[in-house]
Amino acid sequence: MAFVTLWTSMHGVTIDDFRKVSSEHNSPQDVDGLLAGAAGTDENGLNVVSIWQSKAHQERFAAEQLFPAFQATGISPPASAVNAEYEAGEVYIR
């Protein structure tokens, strides 16, 4: 079943910060299990949504690529960030 992660309200984190972290791990088309993703900012900071083939795919990416990329750049989600995760009952990607 598909798995969704949503990070919102990352105050002080910019789309350029997102790009710096992204440059430290595989490009989206080469991330195993990533079906779709989007990132952008609003008045509350950075927001990122990702859709995965499974929770296991997301957890493996986080452990093997994302957390090391955060460490390499010195950038990480602030304590004020809101995180939601859930199994998707339906997914539509055009």
Buried (B, 14 or more C-beta within 10 A) or exposed (E): EBBBBBBBBBEEBEEEBBEBBBEBBBEEEEBEBBBBBEBEBEEEBBBBBBBBBEBEBBEBBBEEBBEEBBEEBEBBBEEEBEEEEEEEEEBEEE
